[in-house]
Amino acid sequence: MSKSITKITRRNFVKAAATAGLLIPFSPSLMAKSIVNKGNAFVVPPMDTGTREGNQVTFNLSINAGQTMFFNGVNTPTLGINQNYLGPVLRAKRGDTVKINVTNKINEVTTLHWHGMTLPANMDGGPHQFIKLGQTWSPQFKIRQEASTLWYHSHALHKTGPQVYHGLAGLFIVDDESSDLLGLPSEYGVDDIPCTIQDRRFNRDGSLSYLTAMPDRMMGMQGSTILVNGVVTPTLKAKSTLLRLRLHNGSNARTYRLAFSDARLFHIIASDCGFLPRPFQTNEVRLAAAERVEILVDVSDKKQIMLKSLATSGGGMMPMMRMMNSSPEMNIMLIDASQAKQSPRKIPIELRNNTLALNPKSAVTRRKFDLQMGMMGGGMGMMGNMAGAGNSGTSMFQINSKSMDIKRIDFQTKRNTTEIWEIGNSSPMAHPFHVHNVQFRILDRNGKRPHPSESGLKDVVLVQSNEKVRIIMKFPEYSDSQTPYMYHCHILEHEDQGMMGQFVVV
Ligand SMILES: [Cu+2]
């Protein structure tokens, strides 16, 4: 193939997009509004602590198809792990060795990836550790990192988007010795509450609508129905006046700007991979796809408050760019604190410093990455190529002018060494960039220090159009010259279409 690929720049983007028919207005939810059930009760996902023998913990997970009633009287075909939609909250301690038996009972190849976990490459659950129908994959690894809210999800090659969209995801909570001493709300489902936030779009027959509207491949799957733990905009009846919410963006693509309807202040206590040094007070937090934050919110006034995603208006002069980077106001979940009991807990002044040492002076290698949405010459060629992405090594979704090729290792790093990566974005929209096996710290955004809410350990960083973000990470001691780890955009449709690369640690 000798097609010419032009990078999308702001100048040529609108012209090409118009030719490709991408400027057709975004169709909102195809689901009739009247079916949306207003009074849904919040569901706390089942917690699974496995079978413990000393520090050895065994989990049994079964990936299956099922039916879920998101709307009264309407059955939606879904996928789940040990249940019909999503999976249990797995929970283990630092120092444990976990063994997870994952059995595939669906009629397509799948995987489970332990997002945020430091672990050997062949235990990672990326596209190389695929599981066929009827097979059981049993990764085993020691948990070496700090208390944090991690997650797990399908990472099947070119299938991550549809499989996660239909339900293959769950949380993985890591505890450690000292997190228990912080005096934080920690009664699971009572004052310590996991919240997986997802946006979905439904067809008239109640089935999930996937890649049915023109911008879906370009912008990633977005929908106007919000699910929290698989329930449409639920109502949480708070049992305590101080709530710890573990907010997880389990959406395929959407970035949220989370805030309460009365703009009340809350405290962010943790980001993707652990606690911040001290609580950061704010009245809103941005959460891109795959990111997590833990917040403490005081509801002792016993009011009803809506957790919302505030509207964002995209930057840029061009209408397409504005559309790609803007989002409407959305209701996430209602918190009804009228029955809440007085909490004995207080918001701590200090949390703790992460123990992971990441010193820029010790960085031995610097790498540059550019997130790109290249374009085939000719408007319709772009659409044709997008539809066919994945079979050839050429698609419009690229990192450093290459799209994912499972047979190509993009680079290798050395174990126990520190690197600084500069991630640029020359495409017109923001991309959440994720690296497997490491926890990184954000050094700067366009040369400026990151926001305090991003000062902790992370595994995903949102990179805006035209932004340069520098991150620092240390590769752990695991090495395997044969099995790669992934780095990729966590807009799952971008990942599936090639915005992903592979590295090995030697
Ligand atoms: Cu992307």
Boltz pocket constraint, residues with backbone or C-beta under 6 A from the ligand:
constraints:
  - pocket:
      binder: B
      contacts: [[A, 430], [A, 431], [A, 432], [A, 489], [A, 490], [A, 491], [A, 494], [A, 495], [A, 499]]
      max_distance: 6.0
